[in-house]
Amino acid sequence: MVAAASVVVAVGTVTGMLSALGDDGGGADEARPEVTRSPRLQSLPVVPSPSASASPSPSASKASPSPSQKKKSEKPEKAGKEKPRAAAASTRLYRHPESQVLDWVRTHPGDPRQDVIRSRIADHPAAVWFADYTPATITSRVRAVTSGGAEAGRVPVVVPYAIPDRDCGGHSQGGAPDLDAYDDWIDRFAAGLGSGDVIVVLEPDSVAQAECMSAGERGDRFASLARAGRVLKDANPNARVYFDAGHSGWHAPAKQASWLKQAGAASAASSDGIFSNVSNFHATADEVAYDRAVLDALGGPASLGAVIDTSRNGNGAPSDGEWCDPDGRKLGRAPTLSTGMGRVDAYLWVKLPGESDGCKGKPGTFTPSYAYDLAR
């Protein structure tokens, strides 16, 4: 069965690294980049994957079904040692000072789990999600994160997550009411990026999960994603924008690459490459091999690379296909922009460890028992 990234937000609610960033009173944001909506990119043939025929079905306790329930359409080879690509200008990632895990650490000084959770999770940088459709305040809220990173001399990771029909109507449904509204929201998002180094993980699941849509709907979505990439990079030339490649247990690389090309991921004007394994558990070596295969099929400039979510993949994906807070998982590699792997730009914690998929706690909320199990 195909599947999307696990729950990061309750319906209509921003959680995780963004939880403490509230509205600023509802005032209008400042000027936005003027980029008109692009025409749909020319449709490219999709390479069918015999193992990608099942359609996603929502779960009562999670945004989407398990990626690991999906059989691998192509078994990647283990990644070998290669000369690493040049790192970004700064190799230091930003830890935003407001998050659910930091709130818990501050308010539970006497908890015997506190030291482990603080040192192994809370002290590490993680992504900041923007998952609510609030056009009036999005610029100032993004700016609060990017300016904090710039002041610290570190690189923030931000996640715009407001595409219409998000999660194919599952439990992370929401986002902008339509693509015109989304285009406007992205303009406002881009206006908050500033001018410093920043990594943008653009719309998890928006490409890999698009099979639930009609061909026309996919084309319209992909056109908006391509436009979004251009808007983000036009607003801040130092922004590095990555597009959704799913993960190594989902679509075959050629199929994923054909969709990514339609979404603008092969163009240096809109893309710096792809991301994979967001909120998932697949082993880093499998993701490296898969991402390289996707990049090879995608084409585009040699500068395109990949970023991998390593927040919960220390033990790889569970063999039984469980997707909802599965037992036995561990933290993966620490976040870094210096991976030592060719075409792999970063290991990131996009999903903040300890935020539940919906089985060990409410979806998207920090669950200390789960965090402790991952960290110890």
HUTA-V137990 format. One record per helix or strand of 2 or more residues. SS is the DSSP state (@ for helix, = for strand). FROM is the first residue (numbers start at 0). TO is the last residue. Records with the same first field share a line. If there is no record, write none. Layout:
# HUTA-V137990
SS = FROM-TO / FROM-TO
This chain:
# HUTA-V137990
@ = 15-17 / 66-68 / 99-106 / 113-121 / 137-151 / 165-168 / 178-189 / 209-211 / 214-234 / 252-261 / 283-297 / 367-374
= = 127-129 / 154-159 / 197-200 / 238-243 / 272-275 / 304-308 / 343-347
